[in-house]
Amino acid sequence: MGVIYFDFSMLSGVLSMFKNRYGIDKFNIFLLAISLPFTLSQYTFVISIILIIYSLYRCLSKDFAKRRAELYKFESIIQSFKMMTLKELKKIKNKFLYKIIKCPKCSQRLRIPRFKGYLIITCKTCKYKFKFKS
């Protein structure tokens, strides 16, 4: 049995190819993660390959400014999606904690706590007082 030697000069050549390239960021990881479910179906396999190729193109790109602009746009979309989701979750939580009613006199919307029995409510705009079961 002979000893197997590994030629490190070949490895350094491959590593030098990746020098001054953009590399992997959140958008690349997102593209790869989205492409994985598409590989399961024969009808969406082409979409998966396109997403993987685009991710590799971004990874090996030398145009840092465009890739950063794409990343910034992606992160702003994700941030707005997060804010929308949090806003909807807050609405759902408030729906269980509070009841929205209208003032009988001026139709102003008022928020009252739930499960507190009969309350005497004063409208903030017209100062009308009325009784309501929460």
C-alpha positions as CSV (number, residue, x, y, z in Angstrom):
1,M,0.0,0.0,0.0
2,G,1.3,3.3,-1.0
3,V,1.0,6.7,0.7
4,I,-1.5,9.1,-0.9
5,Y,-0.3,12.6,-1.2
6,F,-2.5,15.6,-1.7
7,D,-1.4,18.4,-4.0
8,F,-2.2,21.7,-2.1
9,S,-1.1,23.8,-5.1
10,M,-4.4,22.8,-6.9
11,L,-6.4,23.8,-3.8
12,S,-4.8,27.2,-3.7
13,G,-5.6,27.7,-7.4
14,V,-9.3,27.0,-6.7
15,L,-9.2,29.3,-3.7
16,S,-7.7,32.1,-5.7
17,M,-10.6,31.9,-8.1
18,F,-12.9,32.9,-5.2
19,K,-10.7,35.9,-4.4
20,N,-12.4,39.3,-4.9
21,R,-15.8,37.7,-5.3
22,Y,-19.0,38.8,-3.6
23,G,-19.6,35.6,-1.6
24,I,-22.6,34.3,0.3
25,D,-25.2,36.6,2.0
26,K,-28.7,36.3,3.4
27,F,-30.3,36.7,-0.1
28,N,-28.2,33.8,-1.5
29,I,-29.2,31.6,1.4
30,F,-32.9,32.6,0.9
31,L,-32.7,31.8,-2.8
32,L,-31.1,28.4,-2.1
33,A,-33.7,27.6,0.6
34,I,-36.6,28.6,-1.7
35,S,-35.1,26.4,-4.5
36,L,-35.1,23.2,-2.4
37,P,-38.8,22.6,-2.4
38,F,-39.0,23.2,-6.1
39,T,-36.6,20.3,-6.7
40,L,-39.2,17.8,-5.5
41,S,-41.6,18.2,-8.4
42,Q,-40.7,17.6,-12.0
43,Y,-42.9,20.5,-13.1
44,T,-41.0,23.1,-10.9
45,F,-37.5,21.6,-11.3
46,V,-36.6,24.2,-13.9
47,I,-37.5,27.0,-11.5
48,S,-35.2,25.4,-8.9
49,I,-32.3,25.2,-11.3
50,I,-32.8,28.9,-12.3
51,L,-32.8,30.0,-8.6
52,I,-29.6,27.9,-7.9
53,I,-27.8,29.3,-11.0
54,Y,-28.8,32.9,-10.0
55,S,-27.6,32.3,-6.4
56,L,-24.2,31.0,-7.8
57,Y,-24.0,34.0,-10.1
58,R,-24.5,36.4,-7.2
59,C,-22.0,34.4,-5.1
60,L,-19.3,34.6,-7.8
61,S,-20.0,38.1,-9.0
62,K,-17.4,40.8,-8.8
63,D,-19.9,43.7,-8.9
64,F,-20.2,44.4,-5.2
65,A,-22.3,47.5,-5.6
66,K,-25.2,45.7,-7.5
67,R,-25.1,42.7,-5.1
68,R,-25.3,45.0,-2.0
69,A,-28.2,47.0,-3.7
70,E,-30.0,43.7,-4.2
71,L,-29.3,42.6,-0.6
72,Y,-30.6,46.0,0.7
73,K,-33.8,45.7,-1.4
74,F,-34.3,42.1,-0.1
75,E,-33.8,43.1,3.5
76,S,-36.2,46.1,3.2
77,I,-38.9,43.7,1.7
78,I,-38.3,41.3,4.6
79,Q,-38.4,44.1,7.1
80,S,-41.7,45.4,5.8
81,F,-43.1,41.8,5.8
82,K,-42.1,41.4,9.4
83,M,-43.7,44.7,10.4
84,M,-46.9,43.8,8.6
85,T,-47.0,40.4,10.4
86,L,-46.3,42.0,13.8
87,K,-49.1,44.5,13.1
88,E,-51.6,41.8,12.3
89,L,-50.6,39.7,15.3
90,K,-51.1,42.8,17.5
91,K,-54.6,43.3,16.0
92,I,-55.5,39.7,16.7
93,K,-54.2,40.0,20.3
94,N,-56.2,43.2,20.8
95,K,-59.3,41.6,19.4
96,F,-59.4,39.2,22.3
97,L,-58.5,41.8,25.0
98,Y,-60.6,44.7,23.8
99,K,-63.9,45.4,22.2
100,I,-64.4,48.2,19.7
101,I,-67.7,50.0,20.0
102,K,-69.2,53.3,18.5
103,C,-70.4,56.2,20.5
104,P,-74.2,56.4,20.1
105,K,-74.0,60.2,19.7
106,C,-71.0,61.0,17.5
107,S,-70.1,57.5,16.1
108,Q,-66.5,57.8,17.4
109,R,-64.9,54.4,17.7
110,L,-64.0,53.5,21.3
111,R,-61.9,50.7,22.6
112,I,-63.1,49.1,25.9
113,P,-61.7,46.1,27.8
114,R,-63.5,42.8,27.5
115,F,-65.0,40.8,30.4
116,K,-65.3,43.7,32.8
117,G,-69.1,43.6,33.1
118,Y,-71.2,46.8,32.7
119,L,-69.0,49.9,32.3
120,I,-69.9,53.6,32.2
121,I,-68.1,54.9,29.1
122,T,-67.3,58.5,28.4
123,C,-66.6,59.4,24.7
124,K,-63.5,61.4,24.4
125,T,-64.7,63.6,21.6
126,C,-68.3,64.6,22.6
127,K,-68.1,63.7,26.4
128,Y,-71.3,61.7,26.1
129,K,-71.6,59.1,28.9
130,F,-73.4,55.8,28.3
131,K,-73.5,52.3,29.8
132,F,-72.2,49.3,27.9
133,K,-71.6,45.6,28.7
134,S,-68.1,44.6,27.8
